[in-house]
Amino acid sequence: MPRISRQQVDTSERFYMMPKGLFENDVYHDMKPESKLAYAILKDRFKLSLENNWVDKQGNVYLYYPNIKLGEKLGVGKDKVIRIKKELQKFGLLEEERQGFNKPNRLYICNLELKNVDQIPAKPSDDKEVLNCDFRYSQNTTSGILNLRTQEVSKCDSNDTELNETDLSEIENIKDLDDEENYNINAENSNTKNSSSDSLIAMGELLAANQDVRSLVHVLIPDLLLDDPEQASVVVNALVHAKTYLLDELHNGNTILAVKELTYGEDSIITIIKQAAEEQLAYMSDHLTNYQKFGSYFSKGLDDRVHIAITTRQSVSRLSI
């Protein structure tokens, strides 16, 4: 392969910015190299966050990055990614906020310790620029103390880092900055819109025929109906299937269902489904790692929980996410 020329170094390289503090500060001496690399990869998402206005009420910039995507970058599996993120959290460099059962987690990248690390003073800028690529500080207006919870992000156009890799099927309304990938995503979005329309129509017809399930859906997954009709359609089908299954079991003389019918009356079927669905959604909120499997995990888990609810052999091992 040809040697790298001066012109290439100046103009053509795309790279991740690795803070020197990770190597020069004794605080991070024992941090694994892959965790340091993960920190740089996650920081590389800041520009994309600004393009999409992912800034919370406190002015902190957050990002979305699925474990599977980070694993692909690092060349490791899901379990390894989880260990890496835990190490970053241990060193105070990563915070993760859950947004709800059908929302991806927010990731906040935190500052490095400044001990024994030289800093280059930030250059003044206008309001359109955001400064300080390496650190996440803001001035406390009452005390003048630097607030480690507030983050400022630098204008880092020169490194042309990867700003366009977030999967649009996982996070909506992301502005992709790469023309070639934009072309592919536009084509995918066109197909997705058609598929979403079909899903909404199918759901409407199914819920029109199952009014009791309709009210349950609006309680369980109100956001999912709007955010991801395809996943919502899978959930709706699972709920209707559970209703059909329980009605068949009641007709066939299931004694547990008969007792529940005496207790809850005609609402007994929906009561069982609602309880099982809420338990499954709560379980998925803590354990679901691949949002694209939300519907299928819910369907399988609901099926297991409903079955357990009307049988005497309640094996927890049959539960699934």
Secondary structure as GFF3:
##gff-version 3
##sequence-region A 1 321
A	DSSP	alpha_helix	6	11	.	.	.	ID=ss1
A	DSSP	alpha_helix	21	24	.	.	.	ID=ss2
A	DSSP	three_ten_helix	26	28	.	.	.	ID=ss3
A	DSSP	alpha_helix	33	43	.	.	.	ID=ss4
A	DSSP	alpha_helix	46	51	.	.	.	ID=ss5
A	DSSP	alpha_helix	67	74	.	.	.	ID=ss6
A	DSSP	alpha_helix	78	90	.	.	.	ID=ss7
A	DSSP	beta_strand	94	97	.	.	.	ID=ss8
A	DSSP	beta_strand	106	109	.	.	.	ID=ss9
A	DSSP	beta_strand	138	139	.	.	.	ID=ss10
A	DSSP	beta_strand	146	147	.	.	.	ID=ss11
A	DSSP	three_ten_helix	157	159	.	.	.	ID=ss12
A	DSSP	alpha_helix	179	208	.	.	.	ID=ss13
A	DSSP	alpha_helix	211	220	.	.	.	ID=ss14
A	DSSP	alpha_helix	222	227	.	.	.	ID=ss15
A	DSSP	alpha_helix	229	251	.	.	.	ID=ss16
A	DSSP	alpha_helix	255	264	.	.	.	ID=ss17
A	DSSP	three_ten_helix	265	267	.	.	.	ID=ss18
A	DSSP	alpha_helix	268	287	.	.	.	ID=ss19
A	DSSP	three_ten_helix	291	293	.	.	.	ID=ss20
A	DSSP	alpha_helix	294	309	.	.	.	ID=ss21
A	DSSP	three_ten_helix	316	318	.	.	.	ID=ss22
###
